[in-house]
Amino acid sequence: MTLNNVTILIFASSLSTAAVAGLNEAHIPMVPPPYQMAETPKQTATDRQLTEKVQQQLVSKVSNYNPESKMIVSQKGEIILQGKVSSPEEEKQILEAVRKVKGVAKIKNKMVVISSAQQD
């Protein structure tokens, strides 16, 4: 083994040790709850813009809207809504608000109504 090979071996070994030592809780991705496992198709810039417009509409038009318990994905004008809602009325408000966003061609509703008693 030549000196260069030893140097490379030591360097590679120290890199892998540093990579392992550098792992901590901040670097471990959180696994989302099952209700957030929406279909996540590859999104174009247009899809991302539409998702953002829908999110803004929901925040401004739906009372007590909690974006952290919902997932919105768009693909070619189709909006996929998934997550928990507290009542059928909230679900209806969300669907009506999304329908008003320019560019939404279709809505796939995968939201689940969870009453406050079920959330506890």
C-alpha positions in Angstrom: 0.0 0.0 0.0 1.5 3.4 -1.0 1.4 6.5 1.0 -1.3 8.0 -1.2 -3.6 5.0 -0.8 -3.2 5.2 3.0 -4.0 8.9 2.9 -7.1 8.3 0.9 -8.2 5.5 3.1 -7.7 7.6 6.3 -9.6 10.5 4.6 -12.5 8.3 3.5 -12.6 6.7 7.0 -12.7 10.1 8.7 -15.5 11.3 6.3 -17.7 8.4 7.2 -17.0 8.8 10.9 -17.8 12.5 10.7 -21.0 11.7 8.8 -22.2 9.2 11.4 -21.1 11.5 14.3 -22.9 14.4 12.7 -26.3 12.6 12.8 -28.5 13.9 15.5 -32.2 14.5 16.1 -32.1 17.6 14.0 -31.0 15.7 10.9 -33.5 12.8 11.2 -36.6 13.5 9.1 -39.9 13.3 10.8 -42.3 10.7 9.4 -45.6 12.5 8.8 -48.8 11.0 10.4 -50.7 8.6 8.1 -53.3 11.2 7.3 -50.6 13.4 5.7 -49.5 10.6 3.3 -51.1 12.3 0.3 -50.2 11.4 -3.2 -47.1 13.5 -3.9 -46.7 13.6 -7.7 -43.8 15.4 -9.2 -44.9 19.1 -9.2 -44.1 21.6 -11.8 -43.6 25.3 -11.0 -47.2 25.9 -12.1 -48.4 23.2 -9.8 -46.5 24.7 -6.9 -47.9 28.2 -7.7 -51.5 26.8 -7.7 -50.9 25.0 -4.4 -49.7 28.3 -2.9 -52.8 30.1 -4.2 -55.1 27.5 -2.8 -53.3 27.6 0.6 -53.6 31.5 0.6 -57.3 31.2 -0.2 -57.9 28.8 2.6 -56.1 30.8 5.2 -58.0 33.9 4.2 -61.5 32.5 3.6 -62.0 29.5 5.9 -62.6 30.3 9.6 -60.3 28.5 12.0 -58.3 26.9 9.1 -55.3 25.0 10.4 -52.8 24.4 7.6 -50.8 22.0 9.8 -53.5 19.4 9.8 -54.0 19.4 6.0 -52.0 18.6 3.0 -52.6 20.2 -0.4 -51.0 18.9 -3.6 -51.7 20.0 -7.1 -51.0 18.3 -10.4 -52.1 19.7 -13.8 -55.0 21.7 -12.2 -56.2 18.9 -10.0 -56.1 19.7 -6.3 -55.7 16.8 -3.8 -56.9 17.7 -0.3 -56.0 15.4 2.6 -56.1 15.8 6.3 -58.4 16.2 9.3 -61.3 18.6 9.5 -63.3 19.2 12.6 -66.8 19.2 11.0 -68.7 18.6 7.8 -69.2 22.4 7.7 -65.4 23.0 7.7 -65.0 20.5 4.9 -67.7 22.3 2.9 -66.0 25.7 3.5 -62.7 24.3 2.3 -64.1 22.8 -0.8 -66.1 25.9 -1.7 -63.0 28.1 -1.2 -60.8 25.8 -3.3 -63.4 25.8 -6.2 -63.0 29.6 -6.4 -59.3 29.6 -7.1 -58.5 30.3 -10.7 -56.7 27.4 -12.3 -58.4 24.6 -10.2 -59.9 22.1 -12.7 -60.7 19.3 -10.4 -60.7 18.5 -6.6 -59.9 15.1 -5.1 -61.3 15.2 -1.5 -59.5 12.9 0.9 -60.2 14.9 4.0 -61.5 13.1 7.1 -64.0 14.6 9.5 -62.8 14.1 13.1 -65.1 15.4 15.8 -63.5 17.0 18.9 -64.4 14.0 21.0 -62.4 11.8 18.6 -59.4 14.1 18.6 -58.9 13.6 22.4 
